[in-house]
Amino acid sequence: MASFERSGIVQGPVADVFDFAIEPDNLHMFMPDITKIEKEYETIEEGAYFMETREYKQPKTHTCKITFAKYDRPDCCRVEAYQNRLFGRGGRRVRRKSEREL
């Protein structure tokens, strides 16, 4: 499984940095292939979700449902990503779940 890691130093209160990092509208700063975010919630809480669209190998795009599985501000935020894709000639459907934690 592929993985990546980035790090940096941010000066500021922990709660402010946490809020900035988990806000979906800011994700494009960390992941430039994100082209669209559709929020499906009023406030971030466990169970809230948003739709994320990424562009890869233009003009292909892929949309994924991202759910806040755990939210304990400012200590922890875990999101789960559910993807449905069609692969191969037969159009075999594959459902994949991945998790990220901050």
C-alpha positions in Angstrom: 0.0 0.0 0.0 1.3 3.4 -0.9 1.8 6.0 1.8 3.2 9.5 2.1 4.2 11.8 4.8 4.7 15.6 5.0 5.8 17.7 7.9 6.4 21.3 8.8 6.4 23.7 11.6 3.4 25.9 12.3 3.4 28.7 14.8 0.0 29.1 16.4 -2.4 27.8 19.0 -3.0 24.0 18.6 -6.8 24.4 18.3 -6.4 27.0 15.4 -4.0 24.7 13.5 -6.3 21.7 14.1 -9.3 23.6 12.8 -7.4 24.7 9.7 -6.0 21.2 8.9 -9.4 19.4 9.1 -11.4 22.0 7.2 -12.2 20.4 3.8 -12.0 23.7 2.0 -8.3 23.8 2.9 -7.4 20.3 1.6 -6.3 21.5 -1.8 -3.3 23.2 -0.1 -2.1 19.7 1.0 -3.4 17.7 -2.0 -3.4 19.8 -5.2 -5.2 17.1 -7.2 -8.5 17.8 -5.4 -10.7 19.8 -7.7 -14.0 20.0 -5.9 -15.4 19.7 -2.3 -19.1 19.3 -1.6 -19.9 19.6 2.1 -23.0 17.7 3.3 -23.0 19.0 6.8 -23.5 22.2 8.9 -20.8 21.6 11.5 -18.0 19.0 11.8 -19.0 16.1 14.1 -18.8 12.4 14.0 -20.8 11.0 11.1 -20.7 14.2 9.1 -19.3 13.8 5.5 -18.3 15.5 2.4 -17.7 14.5 -1.2 -14.2 15.0 -2.6 -13.4 15.0 -6.3 -9.8 14.4 -7.5 -8.4 14.7 -11.0 -6.0 12.1 -12.2 -4.6 11.4 -15.7 -6.7 14.2 -17.3 -9.6 14.3 -18.0 -10.4 11.5 -15.6 -11.9 12.4 -12.2 -12.9 10.3 -9.2 -15.3 11.2 -6.4 -15.1 9.8 -2.9 -17.2 10.1 0.2 -15.2 11.2 3.2 -16.8 10.6 6.7 -15.6 12.0 10.0 -15.4 8.8 11.9 -13.9 10.3 15.1 -13.9 13.9 16.1 -12.4 15.1 19.4 -11.3 18.7 18.9 -8.4 19.5 19.1 -6.9 16.1 20.0 -8.0 13.7 17.2 -9.8 13.6 13.9 -10.2 10.3 12.0 -11.8 10.2 8.5 -12.9 7.2 6.5 -12.9 7.3 2.7 -15.3 5.1 0.8 -14.7 4.6 -2.9 -16.7 2.7 -5.5 -14.9 2.1 -8.8 -15.4 0.0 -11.8 -12.4 -2.0 -13.1 -11.7 -4.0 -16.2 -13.8 -5.0 -19.1 -16.5 -6.7 -17.0 -16.9 -3.6 -14.9 -16.1 -5.4 -11.7 -17.1 -3.1 -8.8 -14.6 -2.7 -6.0 -15.4 -0.9 -2.7 -12.4 0.3 -0.8 -12.2 1.9 2.6 -9.3 3.9 3.8 -8.6 5.8 7.0 -6.6 8.9 7.9 -6.0 10.3 11.3 -4.8 13.7 12.4 
